[in-house]
């Protein structure tokens, strides 16, 4: 038997036998809500670019949406509306960045989205296929790296704005949020297996990870495109 024959059962690779049926059902709901969030984010970006909708208060309003979702437990239409509203507001927030990318090269948007989606899918599948809690240790590491990123942000606010710090912050934060995709996915599975299933909060966490990765990949692509033009 060849090595190829050993892996011909492709369907078997994605039979998440280590995950219960309830958790698999919960994950399907989470990813469905996540798709709605991505769609609302795209709409928000369009409204910002086409009609200039959005302001400096957009981020603050988005924070209120997050707090409402986090501190309310019921699975109500109001909570779902807050979630979709956050997606719209997040789209408006990144609208100026997307508009700047369009001015450089519109194809950068699709490239960044496909790359981000590919990373998200690969890292999510890796987390689901691995043993439960195999990546839970990442929480402490990611927390420490997030603290470092906050220090970089403080340095920026106090006037330390060198190109070196900018690129360190950019690439480090990209790898951090890639790590959060794995960590949050396993955390969702772990909590679900122990009876804690909140579709909206879980979808929100994954959405924040996905948008963060998309934004950073887009900035990197924009930089490279600008350097080629120069």
Residue pairs with C-beta under 8 A, 6 or more apart in sequence:
7 13
13 129
14 125
14 129
16 24
16 128
16 129
18 131
18 132
19 27
19 128
19 132
19 189
19 193
20 192
20 193
22 192
22 197
23 189
23 192
23 193
26 188
26 192
26 197
26 199
26 202
27 128
27 188
27 189
27 192
29 199
30 188
30 199
30 202
30 203
30 206
31 203
33 80
33 83
33 199
33 200
33 203
34 203
34 206
34 207
34 210
36 84
36 87
37 83
37 84
37 86
37 87
37 203
37 204
37 207
38 87
38 207
38 210
39 87
40 84
40 85
40 87
40 88
40 91
41 87
41 88
41 90
41 91
41 94
41 207
41 211
42 91
43 88
43 91
44 54
44 87
44 88
44 89
44 90
44 91
44 92
44 93
44 95
45 91
45 92
45 94
45 95
45 98
46 91
46 95
47 53
47 54
47 88
47 91
47 92
47 95
48 54
48 91
48 92
48 95
48 96
48 99
49 95
49 98
49 99
49 102
53 92
54 89
54 92
54 93
54 95
58 89
58 92
58 93
59 89
59 93
61 85
61 89
62 86
62 89
62 90
62 93
65 82
65 83
65 85
65 86
65 89
66 86
66 204
68 79
68 82
69 79
69 82
69 83
69 86
69 200
69 201
69 204
70 201
72 78
72 79
73 198
75 199
75 200
79 200
80 200
83 200
83 203
83 204
86 204
87 207
90 207
90 211
94 211
94 215
97 215
97 218
97 219
98 109
98 218
100 222
101 108
101 109
101 112
101 218
101 221
101 222
102 108
102 109
104 222
104 225
104 226
105 225
108 218
108 221
108 222
108 225
109 218
111 221
112 214
112 217
112 218
112 221
113 214
115 217
116 210
116 213
116 214
116 217
117 210
119 178
119 181
119 213
120 181
120 206
120 209
120 210
120 213
123 178
123 181
123 182
123 185
124 181
124 182
124 185
124 206
126 182
127 135
127 181
127 182
127 183
127 185
127 186
127 189
128 185
128 189
130 186
132 186
132 189
132 190
132 193
133 186
133 190
134 186
135 182
135 183
135 186
136 183
136 186
136 187
136 190
138 179
138 182
138 183
139 183
139 187
141 179
142 176
142 179
142 180
142 183
145 172
145 175
145 176
145 179
146 176
148 172
149 169
149 172
149 173
149 176
152 165
152 168
152 169
152 172
153 169
155 165
156 165
156 169
170 216
170 219
170 220
171 216
171 220
173 212
173 216
174 213
174 216
174 217
174 220
177 209
177 212
177 213
177 216
178 213
180 209
180 212
181 206
181 209
181 210
181 213
184 202
184 205
184 206
184 209
185 206
187 205
188 202
188 205
188 206
191 197
191 202
